[in-house]
Amino acid sequence: MTKHSYDKEFKEQAVQYYLDNKDHMTMNEISKNLCIGASTLHKWIKLFTETGEFGRGIGQKSFYLNCLFY
């Protein structure tokens, strides 16, 4: 499996997408729409809710709209 690097903006948008949709979608559905693993999304949500930030997170993954609804 290839390890991906995601930028801070993508992580923020992914967490916001989760928060906006968690009442009518499962974590697995949301992570699938974002083309990331559920454990990755869970880690970002936990990190953000505990610290309010994501750390270094340097990468080139663009926002989830590239993947949604394929």
PyMOL commands that set and color helices and strands:
alter all, ss='L'
color gray80, all
select helices_A, chain A and resi 8-21+27-34+38-51+64-66
alter helices_A, ss='H'
color red, helices_A
deselect
rebuild
show_as cartoon
